[in-house]
Amino acid sequence: MHKLVLCLASVTLLCVAGCSKSAPPAGGPGATGGPGGGMGGAQMLSSTEPGAKLFNANGCVRCHAVKGQGGRRAPDLTKVGGKAGRDAAWFVAQIKDPKSHKPGARMPSYAGKISDADLKVLSEWLTGLK
């Protein structure tokens, strides 16, 4: 039942939260997202890992790519866990309030939108991306 709810939530989020090719690229007017830069080019991560499923379900995949899958509007996260100081707590803070690490961040805050349990799983998965 949980998998069905997660799948339905994923589809709903992608459709409701801006699955359109008209979404502006992250660089603002005149910027190009490269191939797949708009929502039409983003593809879901094909992984059975719980963290990857949460990455898809919460719309992270719309903007971020991992191992060539996902959006191109935000940084590629393929090796993000290998950067110094990027532990699970750092990712939780980043997801809840991106401006806490970078005042000019364009990523929206997900505080209150992702449960603490899901944040833990997602942040541990991101930490493992090396």
C-alpha positions as CSV (number, residue, x, y, z in Angstrom):
1,M,0.0,0.0,0.0
2,H,2.9,2.4,0.9
3,K,4.5,1.8,-2.5
4,L,1.2,2.6,-4.3
5,V,0.8,5.8,-2.3
6,L,4.4,6.8,-3.0
7,C,3.9,6.1,-6.7
8,L,0.7,8.2,-6.8
9,A,2.3,11.0,-4.9
10,S,5.3,11.0,-7.3
11,V,3.0,11.3,-10.4
12,T,0.9,13.9,-8.7
13,L,3.9,16.0,-7.7
14,L,5.4,15.9,-11.1
15,C,2.1,16.9,-12.8
16,V,1.0,19.5,-10.3
17,A,4.3,21.1,-9.5
18,G,5.2,22.3,-12.9
19,C,5.8,19.5,-15.3
20,S,5.8,21.8,-18.3
21,K,8.4,22.6,-20.9
22,S,7.6,26.3,-20.4
23,A,9.3,26.3,-16.9
24,P,12.2,28.8,-17.1
25,P,15.7,27.3,-16.7
26,A,17.6,27.9,-13.5
27,G,19.8,30.5,-15.0
28,G,16.9,32.9,-15.6
29,P,15.9,34.5,-18.9
30,G,18.2,33.6,-21.8
31,A,19.8,30.7,-19.9
32,T,19.7,27.2,-21.4
33,G,19.3,24.1,-19.4
34,G,21.1,22.1,-22.0
35,P,19.5,18.8,-23.3
36,G,16.6,18.0,-21.1
37,G,16.8,21.4,-19.4
38,G,13.0,21.8,-19.3
39,M,10.7,19.5,-17.5
40,G,10.0,17.6,-20.7
41,G,13.6,16.2,-20.8
42,A,13.8,15.2,-17.1
43,Q,13.5,11.5,-16.5
44,M,12.9,9.7,-13.2
45,L,15.8,7.8,-11.6
46,S,15.5,4.2,-12.3
47,S,16.3,2.8,-8.9
48,T,14.6,0.7,-6.2
49,E,16.6,2.4,-3.4
50,P,14.3,4.2,-0.9
51,G,16.4,7.4,-1.2
52,A,16.1,7.5,-5.0
53,K,12.4,6.9,-4.7
54,L,12.1,9.8,-2.4
55,F,14.2,11.9,-4.8
56,N,11.7,11.1,-7.5
57,A,8.6,11.5,-5.4
58,N,9.5,14.9,-3.9
59,G,10.3,16.4,-7.3
60,C,14.1,16.7,-6.8
61,V,14.6,14.8,-10.1
62,R,12.8,17.7,-12.0
63,C,15.8,19.9,-11.5
64,H,18.7,17.7,-10.4
65,A,20.4,14.9,-12.3
66,V,22.0,11.8,-10.8
67,K,24.1,9.5,-13.1
68,G,22.6,11.1,-16.2
69,Q,19.0,10.8,-15.1
70,G,16.9,13.8,-14.1
71,G,16.8,17.5,-14.8
72,R,19.5,19.9,-15.9
73,R,18.3,23.1,-14.2
74,A,20.3,22.6,-11.0
75,P,23.6,21.1,-10.0
76,D,24.2,17.4,-10.9
77,L,24.3,15.4,-7.7
78,T,26.0,12.3,-9.0
79,K,29.0,12.8,-6.7
80,V,27.6,15.3,-4.2
81,G,28.2,13.0,-1.1
82,G,32.0,13.0,-1.8
83,K,32.3,16.7,-1.1
84,A,34.0,17.7,2.2
85,G,31.5,18.4,4.9
86,R,28.5,16.9,3.2
87,D,27.2,14.6,5.8
88,A,23.5,13.7,6.3
89,A,22.9,16.6,8.7
90,W,24.2,19.0,6.0
91,F,21.8,17.6,3.5
92,V,18.9,17.9,5.9
93,A,19.7,21.5,6.5
94,Q,20.1,22.1,2.7
95,I,16.8,20.5,1.8
96,K,14.9,22.3,4.6
97,D,16.5,25.7,3.9
98,P,18.9,26.0,0.9
99,K,19.6,29.6,1.8
100,S,21.3,28.4,5.0
101,H,24.3,27.3,2.9
102,K,24.0,29.7,0.0
103,P,22.0,32.9,0.5
104,G,21.3,33.3,-3.2
105,A,20.1,29.7,-3.7
106,R,17.2,29.3,-6.1
107,M,16.1,25.9,-4.7
108,P,12.9,26.2,-2.8
109,S,12.7,25.3,0.9
110,Y,11.2,21.8,1.6
111,A,10.8,22.5,5.4
112,G,7.5,21.0,6.4
113,K,7.0,19.3,3.0
114,I,9.1,16.2,3.7
115,S,8.7,14.2,6.9
116,D,11.7,13.9,9.2
117,A,11.8,10.2,8.5
118,D,11.9,10.7,4.7
119,L,14.5,13.5,5.1
120,K,16.7,11.1,7.0
121,V,16.5,8.4,4.2
122,L,16.9,11.0,1.5
123,S,19.9,12.7,3.1
124,E,21.6,9.4,3.8
125,W,21.2,8.4,0.2
126,L,22.6,11.7,-1.0
127,T,25.6,11.3,1.3
128,G,26.3,7.9,-0.4
129,L,26.5,9.5,-3.8
130,K,30.3,9.5,-4.4
